[in-house]
Structure formats: C-alpha cells, structure tokens
C-alpha cells in the first residue's frame, strides 16, 4: 500500500498550470516539523515536501502560503538525466488537500482540495501529461 498523510504549512503560493482539456495542476511545497533531542536540548527540524494536486477547477485549489494543511496522497518517484547524471525526485501525488487554517477570509478554506462531486484520481492522467 502506498499512502501518505502529511500535516504541515505551505511554503509558497501554489504554482498553477493547466492542461489542454482544462485540468488544473497545482505544485506547492509543504514543510513538516519534527522535534528531537540533541545534546540535552530539544531541536525542531523541518522537512520539505513537493506536493502535486490535480483538480477539476481552479476554485478547488484553496491552499495559500502559510496555511496549515492536511495532505493525503501517495508517494511518486520520478527520474531524469541532467548533464549525464541521473536525478531523482520523490513527490506527493495528492488525493485530497484540506486547509486546516481557521479564520481565513475566504470560505474556500473549509473545502476539500478537489470537487467531491466529481472526483479526479491521479491515475486518470499519464505522467507525461503533468506539466511540471
């Protein structure tokens, strides 16, 4: 089973792109924190994750920089060659993005990251179609 659930803060506003058929692709960075004891002192460290959200409409991409979000999805690893070197990247392909930040002015913060009436699964798209 390949399933991941992350809770963290969005590092920057999502980068938005569109496919020819109107599918919305949002790429964002997510910072998660963990604490550990080093030399008797608690230290908080951040891990950064690349999150790719696929949505049917732009209005379903509600996360903004600084928002606390819960991201549910699966890990995807891709590779490419750059200057003769093999490069790897592991990203979260989302099934759902839920904004947890309270007191936002826009009501969309309470919605799930894609239209629940017409779900769009990541498997509906071929990797080459994703414009990132």
Residue pairs with C-beta under 8 A, 6 or more apart in sequence:
2 74
2 75
3 72
3 73
3 74
4 71
4 72
4 73
4 74
4 75
4 92
5 70
5 71
5 72
6 30
6 32
6 49
6 51
6 70
6 71
6 92
7 32
7 68
7 69
7 70
7 71
7 100
8 30
8 31
8 32
8 33
8 49
8 68
8 69
8 71
9 30
9 31
9 66
9 67
9 68
9 69
10 28
10 29
10 30
10 63
10 64
10 65
10 66
10 67
10 69
11 28
11 29
11 30
11 31
11 48
11 65
12 28
12 29
12 65
13 28
13 64
13 65
14 26
14 27
14 28
14 53
14 61
14 63
14 64
15 26
15 27
15 28
15 132
16 24
16 25
16 26
16 58
16 61
17 24
17 25
17 27
17 131
17 132
18 24
18 25
18 131
19 25
19 125
19 129
19 131
22 56
23 54
23 55
23 56
23 120
23 125
23 129
24 54
24 55
24 56
24 57
24 58
24 60
24 61
25 52
25 53
25 54
25 55
25 130
25 131
25 132
26 52
26 53
26 54
26 55
26 61
26 63
27 50
27 51
27 52
27 53
27 132
28 50
28 51
28 53
28 63
29 48
29 49
29 50
29 51
30 48
30 49
30 50
30 51
30 69
30 71
30 92
31 46
31 47
31 48
31 49
32 46
32 47
32 49
33 44
33 45
33 46
33 47
34 44
34 45
34 47
35 42
35 43
35 44
35 45
36 42
36 43
36 45
37 43
49 71
49 91
49 92
50 89
50 90
50 91
50 92
51 71
51 73
51 91
51 92
51 94
51 97
52 76
52 91
52 92
52 93
52 94
52 130
52 132
53 61
53 63
53 94
53 97
53 113
53 114
54 93
54 94
54 114
54 120
54 122
54 124
54 125
54 130
55 61
55 113
55 114
55 115
55 120
56 114
56 115
56 118
56 120
57 115
59 108
60 111
60 112
60 113
60 114
60 115
61 97
61 113
62 97
62 99
62 106
62 108
62 109
62 111
62 113
63 69
63 97
63 99
63 113
64 104
66 101
67 99
67 100
67 101
67 104
67 109
68 99
68 100
68 101
69 97
69 98
69 99
69 100
69 101
70 96
70 97
70 98
70 100
71 92
71 94
71 96
71 97
72 94
72 95
72 96
72 97
72 98
73 92
73 93
73 94
73 95
73 96
73 122
74 92
74 93
74 95
74 122
75 90
75 91
75 92
75 93
76 90
76 91
76 92
76 93
76 122
77 88
77 89
77 90
77 91
78 88
78 89
78 91
78 127
79 86
79 87
79 88
79 89
80 86
80 87
81 87
93 122
94 113
94 122
95 121
95 122
96 112
96 113
96 114
97 112
97 113
97 114
98 112
98 113
99 108
99 109
99 110
99 111
99 113
101 109
114 120
